[in-house]
Amino acid sequence: MLHRQTPKLKSKIFAKLKLPIIVFLAIFLGLLFRLITLAQTQQPVVLNLLMTAPDAQPWREGIVRNFEEKNPGIRINIVEGPNATNLLEDLYTSAFILGDSPYDLVNMDVIWTPKFAAAGWLLDLTDRIKETELAAFSQKDVEGGRYEGRLYRIPMRSDVGMLYYRQDLLQQAGFNPPETFTDLIKISQALQQKDKINWGYLWQGRQYEGAAAMFVEVLEGFNGYWVNPETLEVGLDKPETLKAIAFLKDTIQKGISPPGVTTYIEEDTRRIFQSGQVAFLRSWPYVWPLANAEGSPIRGKIAIKPMVSASGQSGGACLGGWGLGISKSTRHPEEAWKAIQYFTSEEAQRQFILKAGFVPSRRSLFTDPQIVSKYPHYPQLLEVVDQAVLRPPIAQYAQASDILQRYLSAALTNRMTPETAMKAAAEETRRLLEIRG
Ligand code: GLC
């Protein structure tokens, strides 16, 4: 009897013990699962974004921090790249070509959209934003984000080439700001002769995208053109182009620009100008707050104006600018869109501009009281932006610019005569566009 009862008793005891173990295990597993999911949901999504160093600093110091405070689940990882826009473009390009790009957001120069969109590297943003919302931005900045009627980039900031000058030196010497290329040369020489400055004029002459942007301004000032986007006619071998090159070469030959100018990018020219040794500089508005910062030898001594031109012509300001797209390979498109919405918002742009002196892409900010009280010239800047010259908005822009950069550099550094260089540049460009100009 006892023999028969033992297993029953055993299983009773076991059953009594098993139940609490099962309950305990269930609770334990449940807790563990909750902890894991909690940890996972608390793990922020990191959005990677590559940009030039002068951009990175004001991004990090202001808008990124604010965005992260508002969105604790998202972190922005800014990767600092080279200062020249085309080197940055190369880095993005090689990341995309290799396949799984590490970048979620794409900080894009206004001229990159056709190439990046055509290659299929970007998400189509057309249906995410209404045309009425886009109307708040400068039209040309928005157009720079479209490709074949679809939208791939939202403008974060605009940009426009300007002429900086030393107001103090010009006033002391009794000069009005220059209006023509000839004025610029004369005033430079006069100030150099008075030993006021080492150099008259600085511009970006290295073989890179910045030289193409600088060149369209001089070209416009001589009433020339690079590529007509409507007819695809090429103007590089026209007399106006040769006059533009002659002016630039003249600045070197007359000792107004240093011989090294043909190797300079924006930051080289800003540093030399800021040291106080130069009368004029062609650059973008980012220079303004840096040149006027505490400790800068030219603080409070500079002014800006639209680029000069040949007599009787109007000066050209090249339209630049940066915007945000979303990489097609991102695993976080919704978070990336949230970030774009914030970074292109009025609030973020205002803060960014107050910090870094960039040009807004939202039109209302040019007359925003806070911005105007810090930068009184912004209402006029809007007029300059509206009249700015675009680098040709054509699908083959990247190759066209490469051709111009190569031959322009050859002409500026005396490796080819301007005539031969521009004939070759025009022919190559025509072949690229498959028409006879
Ligand atoms: C500025 C402009 C950009 C241009 C570049 C050239 O960053 O915003 O559009 O391509 O300069 O160096």
Residues whose N, C-alpha, C, O or C-beta is under 5 A from the ligand:
A	BS01	GLC	T85 D109 V110 D159 E209 G210 A213 L319 G320 G321
